[in-house]
Amino acid sequence: MESMQLGQRIRAFRKLKGFTQQELAKQTGISLAILGAIERGNRHAEDQILIKISDCLGISLQELKLE
């Protein structure tokens, strides 16, 4: 997954965990529209949002961001 953009990594991890966008949005408290825009690369995600996503997906923020 190293060559993927952030949104693509979020989508890949989400699918690996078996979540739909709607399920992940609900569990993180992020709107479906914002999550979709982040996955498509149309919106920058602040660390606060990325922390919610990584926590829900059971991965570290560093793993999500590849830092």
C-alpha positions in Angstrom: 0.0 0.0 0.0 3.0 2.3 0.1 2.4 3.9 -3.3 -1.2 4.7 -2.6 -2.5 8.2 -1.8 -4.0 8.7 1.6 -7.6 8.4 0.4 -6.8 5.2 -1.4 -5.3 3.8 1.7 -8.3 4.7 3.8 -10.6 3.0 1.2 -8.3 -0.1 1.1 -8.2 -0.4 4.9 -11.9 0.2 5.2 -12.7 -2.6 2.7 -10.2 -4.9 4.4 -12.2 -4.4 7.6 -15.5 -5.0 5.8 -16.9 -1.5 6.3 -19.0 0.5 3.9 -18.4 4.2 3.7 -21.7 4.7 5.5 -20.7 2.4 8.3 -17.3 4.0 8.8 -18.8 7.5 8.6 -21.4 6.6 11.3 -18.8 5.0 13.6 -16.4 7.9 13.3 -19.0 10.7 13.4 -17.7 12.0 10.1 -20.3 12.9 7.4 -20.6 10.5 4.5 -19.9 13.3 2.1 -16.6 14.3 3.8 -15.4 10.7 4.0 -16.2 10.2 0.3 -14.3 13.4 -0.6 -11.3 12.3 1.5 -11.2 8.9 -0.2 -11.5 10.4 -3.6 -8.6 12.8 -2.8 -10.9 15.9 -3.1 -10.6 17.0 0.5 -7.6 17.3 2.9 -8.1 15.4 6.1 -7.0 17.0 9.3 -5.2 14.8 11.8 -8.3 14.9 14.1 -10.3 13.2 11.4 -7.5 10.7 10.5 -7.2 9.7 14.2 -11.0 8.9 14.3 -10.6 6.8 11.1 -7.5 5.0 12.2 -8.9 4.2 15.6 -12.1 2.8 14.0 -10.0 0.7 11.5 -7.8 -0.6 14.3 -4.5 0.8 12.8 -2.1 3.5 13.9 -2.2 7.0 12.5 1.4 6.4 11.3 0.4 3.3 9.4 -2.5 5.2 7.8 -0.3 8.1 6.8 2.8 6.0 6.1 5.0 8.1 8.4 
